[in-house]
Amino acid sequence: MKQEAEELGATLKGDFGDDVTIKFVDVSTEDVNQYPNIAAILGKVRLPLTVINNEPRFHGGISADVITNALKEMQQKEQ
């Protein structure tokens, strides 16, 4: 899963440059404790979980197209 996240990160960096920050968090480690709102919902979602701006957005798979579209929509709303 980490490799998929890294590949997604490279794709998103190519599309959005420094406007995005990608971080992989292994939820089976104590690192998840840094994100209490995410840790609280882990039993209700399927991994992988994609979080955008601290909000859980997608779970159960990684789709560069879906995530890219969501980020583009967010950019449009900010303009």
Order of alpha helices (4+ residues) and beta strands (2+ residues): alpha-alpha-beta-beta-alpha
